Structures are given as C-alpha cells and as structure tokens.
Amino acid sequence: MTVSVLFFGVSSDLSGSSSATMEIQEASTVSSFKSELNLAFPNMKNLSDFAVAINETYSSENDSINDGDVIAILPPVSGG
C-alpha cells in the first residue's frame, strides 16, 4: 500500500527530504512502519526516538496504517 510521509525537524535532514511516498506492507502498524522507514532512509537510524502522527493524530506503536494515510515524523523538540 502507498502512504505519504512528512518529515519535520531533524528527520528532514536525516531523510534528505521534507516528504516522500512509500510503499509499505499491508496491515502495517506504526511499529512495523518504523522498521520499513529505517530501511528506506538508513540515516533515520540516527534518530533514536520520534513520534508518529497518522492523518494529523498522534499514534501509538500498535496503531494500524491504511492505504493513502499521511504519516508525519515528529522528532523530539528541545528549547531553552
């Protein structure tokens, strides 16, 4: 199935893009998507923790991903 991926913050630098289209396995979860993301964008392995939003809603590791979903990669934010 096909999903759109939006990269924010440092994830944009690590992926080399602000967005991408990915083909992922049917019946994917956020957890399995993260593994596929690391294969498609090896530099993402340098980002140890990040949040995932599906269609503008924060998601947990076991949430399902559907064909056509928009997935946002949201790295931790720090400031001072």
MOSUL-V79075 format. One record per pair of residues at least 4 apart in sequence whose ideal C-beta (glycine too) atoms are under 8 Angstrom apart, sorted by the first residue. I is the first residue (numbers start at 1). J is the second residue. D is the distance in Angstrom with one decimal. If there is no record, write none. Layout:
I	J	D
I	J	D
This chain:
1	23	7.2
1	24	6.1
1	25	7.8
1	26	5.8
1	28	7.5
1	65	7.8
1	66	7.3
1	67	3.7
1	68	7.7
2	21	6.2
2	22	7.2
2	23	5.8
2	24	7.9
2	67	6.3
2	68	6.8
3	21	7.4
3	22	5.6
3	24	5.9
3	33	7.9
3	65	6.3
3	67	7.4
3	68	7.1
3	69	5.0
3	70	7.2
3	71	5.5
4	19	6.7
4	20	7.6
4	21	5.7
4	22	8.0
4	68	8.0
4	69	7.5
4	70	4.7
4	71	6.9
5	19	6.5
5	20	4.8
5	21	7.4
5	22	5.6
5	37	7.4
5	70	7.9
5	71	5.0
5	72	7.8
5	73	6.6
6	18	7.0
6	19	5.2
6	70	6.6
6	71	7.1
6	72	4.6
6	73	6.9
7	11	4.3
7	12	4.2
7	14	7.8
7	15	4.8
7	17	6.3
7	18	5.6
7	19	6.7
7	20	7.4
7	73	5.1
8	12	6.3
8	72	6.5
8	73	6.4
8	74	5.5
8	75	6.8
9	13	8.0
9	74	7.4
9	75	4.5
9	77	7.1
10	14	6.1
10	47	6.4
10	75	5.0
11	15	6.0
11	44	6.8
11	47	6.0
11	50	6.3
11	73	4.4
11	74	7.7
11	75	5.1
12	17	6.9
12	18	5.1
14	41	6.8
14	43	4.3
14	44	5.3
14	46	5.9
14	47	5.8
15	20	6.8
15	41	4.5
15	43	6.9
15	44	6.2
15	73	7.8
16	41	7.5
16	43	7.5
20	40	7.6
20	41	7.8
22	36	7.0
22	37	7.6
22	40	6.0
24	28	4.9
24	32	7.8
24	33	6.0
24	36	5.2
24	65	6.9
25	32	6.6
25	36	7.1
27	64	7.2
28	32	4.8
28	33	5.2
28	36	7.2
28	64	7.3
28	65	4.6
29	33	6.8
29	61	6.8
29	62	5.5
29	63	6.4
29	64	6.0
29	65	6.8
30	34	6.6
30	52	5.0
30	54	7.4
30	59	5.0
30	60	6.6
30	61	5.2
30	62	7.1
30	63	5.1
30	65	6.8
31	35	7.3
31	61	4.3
31	62	6.8
32	36	6.5
33	37	6.1
33	52	7.2
33	65	5.7
33	71	6.9
34	38	6.6
34	52	7.3
35	39	6.8
36	40	6.3
37	41	6.0
37	44	5.6
37	73	7.5
38	42	6.8
38	44	5.4
38	45	5.2
44	73	7.9
47	75	5.9
49	75	7.9
49	76	6.2
50	73	5.6
50	74	6.0
50	75	4.7
50	76	7.0
51	58	6.0
51	73	8.0
51	74	4.2
51	75	7.9
51	76	7.9
52	58	7.6
52	59	5.0
52	71	6.2
52	72	7.0
52	73	6.5
52	74	7.1
53	57	5.9
53	58	5.2
53	59	6.2
53	71	7.2
53	72	4.2
53	74	6.2
54	59	4.7
54	63	6.4
54	65	6.2
54	69	5.3
54	70	7.4
54	71	5.7
54	72	7.9
55	69	5.7
55	70	5.6
56	70	7.6
56	72	7.4
59	63	4.1
65	69	5.3
65	71	6.8
